[in-house]
Amino acid sequence: LVFASENKYLEDANKRTAENIIMAKLEETSKIKEYPKKDKDYLFEESKKIIEKNLAGYGYDLKSYLQMMGQTEEQFKTETIKNQIEPMMKTQMILYSILDEIGQKVTKDDITAQANKIAKEYSVSAAQVKEAYGEYQLEYKAVSEKVMDYLYKNAKIK
């Protein structure tokens, strides 16, 4: 990110710090009754694809990597869901429920705006961003931005 002034930088840093504190408090105080299995499985498969792609860059496949790590595929799935997928889902479920509570929606324009914003930041095309992130992640980024902006503007910080 490039900032026009030191004040703008400090303002942005303060906002991000406050948002992190707000989100941490929400995660700490929120309880999720149940994570939808279909969503957990979908997110696991998406995560697995990324891991497989990264491993391929080093000349490994997932099966040989798991053998080196002394893990079965079932252990890998269980640990990935517990340590990565469920915490991510918790954050997402909190943000989506707040979005519903405040009566806002994320539109296709919001998703396109996210892609354009990231494209500008990294000097790539919006199409490249959409391909790299996918619709799901861009929607989540739009939801996160909307909710965090709302919470930041309405927070009572002591």
N, C-alpha and C positions, 0 to 999 in steps of 0.2 A: 504494500500500500504506500502511496505517495501522499504526503500531507502538505497543504499550502503554508502552514505555519506551525510553530511549536505549540501554540495554544490549541490548534485543531488536533494535533497529535495527542496532547494531554487530555483533551475532552473525549476523544475516541478511546483512549486507554482507560479512563475513568468509567466510561460507559460499559466497556467490555468487562472490566473488573466487577462492576455492579451486577451485570447480567450473569456472570459466572456465580456470584454469591447467591443471587435469586434462584438460579437453576439448581444449585447445590442444596439450598434449603427446600425447594420443591421436591427434589428427589429424596431427600432425607425424611420428609414428612408424608410422602405419598406411599400408599400401599396399592399394589396391583393384585387383584384377586386371582387372575389367571391370564396367562399369555396365550393368545390364540395359536393352536398347534400349526394351522395352515400358514400363518405368518412366520412363525419360528422356522418352519421347514423351508419356506421360500427364502427367507433371509440367510439361513444356513447355506442353501444351495448357491445363492449369489456370492456369499463370502467365500465359499469353497472354490468357485470359479476364479475369483481374484487370487486366492492362495495358489491355485494350480498354475495360473498364468505367471505369477511371480516365481514359483519353483522352476517352471520351464525355462525361465531366463537364466537359471543357474544349472540347467541340464538335469533336473530331477523331475520325477512325477510324484504325485501325492502318495502313492502306495510305497515307493522306495523311501520317501522322506519319513513316513510314519514308521516303517521298519527300523530306520536309523534311530528314531526317537523312542522306540520301544512301545509304540502305541497302536492299538487296533483302530479301525475306522470308526467303530462305535464309541470308543473312548474319546477320540478326536471330536466326534460330533457332540457328544455330551458336554465335554469341556468347552468347546466353542460356543455352544448355546448358552451354557451357564455363565461363562466369563465375558462373552462379547455380545451375543445376540440379545439376551434378556436385558442387560443393562441399557443397550441401545433402544430396545423396544420400550423400556420403562420411560425413558426420556421422551420418546416419540408419543407414547400414549398420553403422557402428562400434557405435552404441547398441543396435541390434537383435541384433548378434552377442554383445555383452556380456550382454544380457538372456537370450539362449539359454544362454550359458556359466554364468551364475549360477542357471539353472534356474527363472527366473521367467516369468510370462506377464502380459499385459495383458488384463483382462476388460472386459466391457460396463460393469460397475460402476465400474471405473477411469476409463473414458471419460466416463461420466455424472458422476463426481466432478469431472473436469476441467472439464466444461461448467458445473457448479454453482459451482465455485470462480471461474471467469472471470465468470460471471453476477453473482455477489456483488460481485466487484471492480469491475465496471463498472455495477452497478445496472440490469441488464437480465435478461430471462428466460433460462433454460437453452435454451429452444427457439430464441431469437434467436441465442445463441452457437453452437448446433449448425448453424443455417442459415449463419451468417457464416463459421465455421471449417470446417465439414464434418467428417465422421467421420474422414477420413484425418489431418487436422491434430490433432484431439483425441486420436486414438490415439498419434500421434507425441509429443504433449506428455506423455501418460501414461507412455510408454516412457522419454522423456527424464528425467522426474521420478524414476521408479523407479530407473533406472540411476545417475543422478547422486547420488541419496541413498545408494545402495549404495556407490558409489565414494568419496564424501565420508567416509562412516563407516569405510571400510576403507583409506583412503589413508594412506600413510606420508610425511608432509610433512617435508622436511628444512629 
